[in-house]
């Protein structure tokens, strides 16, 4: 009777030990790939409690979360012969745990090596301007290059992004000088455009003053007042335009154009305007000195 009890006790203990050895808990973020006598089972174990056959089964857990993998900086020469140093980051996750375990020895290391090779290839195929301003297209091309081998390993490439592009100091200085020259070109264009518009306005103002000689006299007096308002001694010498025309006619050998005759009504109106503004009329050729 004692022997039977002892045997039953030993059986219970062995069953408990076997249950403890074969019992497994798979986390929510994992899948379990079971190898039975060295052969992978077709269905992975789902999250929760699961049982294995002692000694016969062996389970390997595979993380199903998105993995963030930085790609070490790669030195390369762009298509326009510029030496750059580029680093990137890869986001991927396992979608088929059985293939990720069976098809490749270490899928993380494999993805890292493929990413470095693809990044160097992208650098050689691209120009410097594309690396600096057209990264979205380069990221898509890099993702396609990574996704081609990763799909056969049960890996899905979620996203690939180029993080930083390091340039040599000489290239940075050259780009700085180029940007400065571009800003100087824009400033000169804006200045020239402003001078062109001002010349058009001045031309229109000259036509208006030519039709009204009194306006020219008023403008002359206003200019004299503005100059005299400054804290200095300024000498103003009005010079008749007719004399300049005479000198021009003598130099070119052409007869000088006769001065336009102002109608009596226009002349009376001009005199009324001058009297209203209380502006004295200066004879042509008169020198006026303003000291302050």
C-alpha positions in Angstrom: 0.0 0.0 0.0 2.8 2.3 0.8 4.5 1.5 -2.5 1.4 2.4 -4.4 1.0 5.7 -2.6 4.6 6.5 -3.2 4.3 5.7 -6.9 1.2 7.9 -7.2 2.9 10.7 -5.4 5.9 10.5 -7.8 3.5 10.6 -10.8 1.8 13.7 -9.5 5.1 15.4 -8.9 6.3 14.5 -12.4 3.1 15.7 -13.9 3.4 19.0 -12.1 7.0 19.4 -13.2 6.0 18.6 -16.8 3.2 21.0 -16.7 5.4 23.7 -15.3 8.0 23.0 -18.0 5.5 23.0 -20.9 3.3 25.9 -19.8 4.1 29.2 -21.6 2.5 32.7 -21.6 2.7 34.7 -24.8 2.5 38.5 -24.4 0.1 40.7 -26.4 3.0 42.3 -28.3 4.5 38.9 -29.2 3.9 35.8 -31.3 5.3 32.4 -30.6 6.9 30.3 -33.3 7.0 26.6 -32.2 9.6 24.1 -33.5 8.6 20.5 -33.0 11.5 18.2 -33.4 13.2 20.9 -35.4 10.3 21.6 -37.7 8.5 24.9 -37.6 4.8 24.6 -37.0 2.5 26.3 -39.6 0.6 28.4 -37.0 2.3 30.7 -34.5 1.0 30.8 -30.9 -1.3 33.6 -30.2 -1.1 35.9 -27.0 -2.2 34.2 -23.9 -1.6 30.9 -22.2 -0.2 28.0 -24.3 1.2 24.5 -23.7 4.2 22.8 -25.2 5.2 19.2 -25.4 8.2 18.9 -23.0 11.5 18.0 -24.7 9.8 17.9 -28.1 8.7 21.5 -28.6 10.8 24.7 -28.5 9.2 28.1 -28.8 10.8 31.4 -30.0 9.1 34.6 -29.3 8.9 37.3 -32.0 8.1 41.0 -31.2 5.4 42.4 -33.4 5.9 46.1 -32.5 7.2 48.7 -34.8 11.0 48.9 -34.5 12.9 52.1 -34.8 16.3 51.5 -36.2 18.8 54.4 -36.8 21.0 54.0 -39.8 24.6 55.0 -39.2 25.9 58.0 -41.1 27.2 57.0 -44.6 29.8 58.9 -46.5 29.3 59.2 -50.2 29.7 61.3 -53.4 26.7 62.7 -55.1 26.1 62.7 -58.8 27.4 66.3 -59.0 30.7 65.2 -57.3 30.0 66.6 -53.8 31.1 64.7 -50.7 28.3 64.4 -48.1 27.6 62.5 -45.0 24.0 61.3 -44.6 22.2 59.4 -41.9 18.6 58.1 -41.8 16.1 56.2 -39.7 14.0 53.1 -40.6 10.7 52.1 -39.1 9.7 48.5 -39.7 7.7 45.7 -38.1 7.2 41.9 -38.5 4.1 40.8 -40.2 4.9 37.1 -40.7 6.8 35.8 -37.6 7.4 32.3 -39.1 9.2 33.7 -42.2 11.1 36.3 -40.0 12.5 33.4 -38.0 13.0 30.8 -40.7 14.0 32.8 -43.8 16.7 35.0 -42.2 19.0 34.4 -39.2 18.8 37.9 -37.7 16.2 40.1 -39.4 17.2 43.2 -37.4 20.8 43.0 -38.5 19.8 42.2 -42.1 17.5 45.2 -42.3 20.3 47.4 -40.9 22.8 46.2 -43.6 20.3 46.6 -46.4 19.5 50.1 -45.2 23.1 51.2 -45.2 23.7 49.8 -48.7 20.5 51.4 -50.0 21.4 54.8 -48.4 24.8 54.8 -50.1 23.2 53.9 -53.4 20.7 56.8 -53.0 23.5 59.2 -52.3 25.3 58.2 -55.5 22.2 58.6 -57.7 21.1 61.9 -56.3 22.4 65.5 -56.6 23.1 67.8 -53.7 20.0 70.0 -54.3 17.8 66.8 -54.2 19.3 65.8 -50.8 18.7 69.2 -49.4 15.2 70.1 -50.8 13.6 67.0 -52.3 13.8 64.5 -49.4 10.3 63.2 -49.8 11.0 61.6 -53.1 14.3 60.2 -51.9 12.6 58.7 -48.8 10.1 57.0 -51.1 12.9 55.6 -53.3 14.8 54.4 -50.2 11.7 52.7 -48.9 11.2 50.9 -52.1 14.8 49.6 -52.1 14.4 48.3 -48.6 11.0 46.8 -49.1 12.1 44.6 -51.9 14.3 42.1 -49.8 12.3 42.7 -46.6 9.0 41.4 -48.0 10.5 38.0 -48.5 11.6 37.9 -44.8 8.1 38.7 -43.5 9.1 42.3 -42.7 7.1 45.4 -43.6 8.9 48.7 -44.0 6.7 51.3 -42.4 8.7 54.4 -43.2 12.2 55.6 -44.0 13.4 59.1 -43.5 16.7 60.9 -44.1 17.6 62.7 -40.9 20.6 64.9 -41.7 22.9 65.8 -44.5 26.4 67.0 -43.4 28.3 69.1 -45.9 32.0 70.0 -45.9 33.0 73.5 -44.6 34.1 74.6 -48.0 30.8 73.7 -49.5 29.0 75.6 -46.7 31.0 78.7 -47.4 30.3 78.4 -51.2 26.6 78.1 -50.6 26.7 81.1 -48.3 28.4 83.2 -50.9 25.8 82.0 -53.5 22.9 82.9 -51.3 24.5 86.3 -50.6 24.9 87.0 -54.3 21.3 86.0 -55.0 20.1 88.4 -52.3 22.3 91.2 -53.8 20.9 90.5 -57.3 17.3 90.8 -55.9 18.1 94.0 -54.2 19.5 95.5 -57.3 16.5 94.4 -59.4 14.2 96.0 -56.8 16.2 99.2 -56.8 16.3 99.4 -60.6 12.5 98.8 -60.7 12.0 101.6 -58.3 14.1 104.0 -60.3 12.2 103.0 -63.5 8.9 103.8 -61.8 10.2 107.1 -60.4 11.5 108.1 -63.8 8.0 107.5 -65.3 6.5 109.7 -62.5 9.1 112.4 -63.0 8.4 112.4 -66.8 4.7 112.8 -66.1 5.4 115.6 -63.6 7.7 117.4 -66.1 4.9 117.3 -68.7 2.5 118.8 -66.2 5.0 121.5 -65.2 5.8 122.3 -68.8 2.1 123.1 -69.4 2.0 125.4 -66.3 5.2 127.6 -65.9 4.0 128.9 -62.6 4.1 125.3 -61.2 7.8 125.2 -62.0 8.4 128.4 -60.1 6.4 127.1 -57.1 8.4 123.9 -57.1 11.7 125.9 -57.2 10.6 127.9 -54.2 9.6 124.8 -52.3 12.9 123.2 -53.0 14.7 126.4 -51.7 12.6 126.2 -48.5 13.5 122.6 -48.0 17.2 123.2 -48.5 17.2 126.2 -46.2 15.6 124.2 -43.5 18.7 122.1 -43.0 21.3 123.1 -40.3 23.9 124.3 -42.8 24.8 127.1 -45.1 23.7 126.3 -48.7 24.0 128.4 -51.8 21.2 128.0 -54.4 21.9 129.1 -57.9 18.8 129.0 -60.1 19.8 128.7 -63.8 17.5 129.4 -66.7 16.7 126.4 -68.8 16.5 128.6 -71.9 20.2 129.3 -71.6 21.0 125.6 -71.5 18.9 125.1 -74.7 20.9 127.9 -76.3 24.2 126.3 -75.4 22.8 123.0 -76.7 21.8 124.6 -80.0 25.2 126.2 -80.4 27.0 122.9 -79.7 24.8 120.9 -82.2 24.5 123.6 -84.8 20.7 123.5 -84.8 18.5 126.5 -84.3 17.1 126.8 -80.8 13.4 126.1 -80.4 11.4 129.3 -79.8 9.9 129.7 -76.4 6.3 128.9 -76.1 4.1 132.0 -75.9 1.8 132.0 -72.9 -1.7 133.2 -73.6 -2.7 136.4 -71.7 -5.4 134.4 -69.8 -2.8 131.7 -68.7 -0.3 134.4 -67.7 -2.9 136.3 -65.6 -3.9 133.0 -63.9 -0.2 132.2 -63.1 0.3 135.7 -61.6 -2.9 135.2 -59.5 -1.5 131.9 -58.2 1.8 133.4 -57.4 0.2 136.3 -55.5 -2.1 133.9 -53.6 0.9 131.9 -52.3 2.9 135.2 -51.6 5.9 134.0 -53.5 8.2 136.6 -55.0 9.3 136.2 -58.6 12.9 136.1 -59.3 14.4 137.3 -62.5 16.1 134.6 -64.6 19.7 134.2 -63.8 19.3 135.7 -60.2 21.5 134.1 -57.5 19.9 133.5 -54.1 22.0 132.7 -51.0 20.4 131.2 -47.9 22.4 131.1 -44.7 21.2 129.6 -41.5 
